[in-house]
Amino acid sequence: MEMLIVCPKDRGNTYQVCRYAAEQLGCSLGIIARGDALDLKEYETVLLASGIYGKKIHESLAHWITELPGDLKNRFYLFTTSLSPGDYQHARRQVQQLLEQRGLKLEEDHMNCFGKNFLFFRLCHPNDADRRNVLAWVKQISSTV
Ligand SMILES: Cc1cc2nc3c(=O)[nH]c(=O)nc-3n(C[C@H](O)[C@H](O)[C@H](O)COP(=O)(O)O)c2cc1C
């Protein structure tokens, strides 16, 4: 399976779930904040992963997308963690537009799971069930031809 998961940072809810999926599936996990060299040409599928902040994806991931070369052949998917069950739709449109500006396309299939923050909300998330759900979804998109 040739999949790269791209996370903005190496801590937090999104990273925790992505690290689990990457370990279980043996796929690569690239962290933007760590300055990981990410050669997308080595991968068939790229899973963009982010928490949602003010209904948008992490700004370092957004910036990274704006610098992608336009001649890529990868399939791009989006995974988000958020407090609200609906805000991922806004973030999804943002990513769709950013990719389209590079001549790239976002696949329809999307996964969002709840992620706690520093206040009182969603304190039990992401939990084991969330991690298993995300893993099953990542397996499914990685096997889609
Ligand atoms: C500054 C800030 C803004 C946020 N804005 C939103 C938001 O607009 N909608 C939402 O559903 N969750 C929002 N959240 C919650 C995060 O999306 C959620 O906790 C997510 O799991 C964070 O991911 P991370 O731990 O990988 O950074 C916000 C959290 C923070 C800290």
The ligand as an SDF file (V2000), in Angstrom:
LIG
                    3D

 31 33  0  0  0  0  0  0  0  0999 V2000
   -8.1340   27.7540   18.3110 C   0  0  0  0  0  0  0  0  0  0  0  0
   -9.0960   26.6160   18.0820 C   0  0  0  0  0  0  0  0  0  0  0  0
  -10.1360   26.7910   17.1950 C   0  0  0  0  0  0  0  0  0  0  0  0
  -11.0670   25.7430   16.9760 C   0  0  0  0  0  0  0  0  0  0  0  0
  -12.0810   25.9200   16.0890 N   0  0  0  0  0  0  0  0  0  0  0  0
  -12.9430   24.9060   15.8600 C   0  0  0  0  0  0  0  0  0  0  0  0
  -14.0130   25.0700   14.9180 C   0  0  0  0  0  0  0  0  0  0  0  0
  -14.1820   26.0910   14.2760 O   0  0  0  0  0  0  0  0  0  0  0  0
  -14.8600   24.0150   14.7420 N   0  0  0  0  0  0  0  0  0  0  0  0
  -14.7150   22.8360   15.4230 C   0  0  0  0  0  0  0  0  0  0  0  0
  -15.5020   21.9140   15.2090 O   0  0  0  0  0  0  0  0  0  0  0  0
  -13.6960   22.6480   16.2890 N   0  0  0  0  0  0  0  0  0  0  0  0
  -12.8050   23.6570   16.5390 C   0  0  0  0  0  0  0  0  0  0  0  0
  -11.7770   23.4680   17.4090 N   0  0  0  0  0  0  0  0  0  0  0  0
  -11.5690   22.1470   18.0180 C   0  0  0  0  0  0  0  0  0  0  0  0
  -10.5020   21.3590   17.2630 C   0  0  0  0  0  0  0  0  0  0  0  0
  -10.8330   21.2380   15.8830 O   0  0  0  0  0  0  0  0  0  0  0  0
  -10.3510   19.9400   17.8280 C   0  0  0  0  0  0  0  0  0  0  0  0
  -10.0560   19.9870   19.2050 O   0  0  0  0  0  0  0  0  0  0  0  0
   -9.2940   19.1860   17.0470 C   0  0  0  0  0  0  0  0  0  0  0  0
   -9.3140   17.8290   17.4320 O   0  0  0  0  0  0  0  0  0  0  0  0
   -7.8970   19.7740   17.2500 C   0  0  0  0  0  0  0  0  0  0  0  0
   -6.9710   19.0040   16.5520 O   0  0  0  0  0  0  0  0  0  0  0  0
   -5.4550   18.8610   17.0310 P   0  0  0  0  0  0  0  0  0  0  0  0
   -5.4670   18.3570   18.4490 O   0  0  0  0  0  0  0  0  0  0  0  0
   -4.8610   17.9100   16.0560 O   0  0  0  0  0  0  0  0  0  0  0  0
   -4.8790   20.2480   16.9440 O   0  0  0  0  0  0  0  0  0  0  0  0
  -10.8730   24.5010   17.6540 C   0  0  0  0  0  0  0  0  0  0  0  0
   -9.8070   24.3350   18.5450 C   0  0  0  0  0  0  0  0  0  0  0  0
   -8.9200   25.3740   18.7590 C   0  0  0  0  0  0  0  0  0  0  0  0
   -7.7690   25.1740   19.7180 C   0  0  0  0  0  0  0  0  0  0  0  0
  1  2  1  0
  2  3  1  0
  2 30  2  0
  3  4  2  0
  4  5  1  0
  4 28  1  0
  5  6  2  0
  6  7  1  0
  6 13  1  0
  7  8  2  0
  7  9  1  0
  9 10  1  0
 10 11  2  0
 10 12  1  0
 12 13  2  0
 13 14  1  0
 14 15  1  0
 14 28  1  0
 15 16  1  0
 16 17  1  0
 16 18  1  0
 18 19  1  0
 18 20  1  0
 20 21  1  0
 20 22  1  0
 22 23  1  0
 23 24  1  0
 24 25  2  0
 24 26  1  0
 24 27  1  0
 28 29  2  0
 29 30  1  0
 30 31  1  0
M  END
$$$$
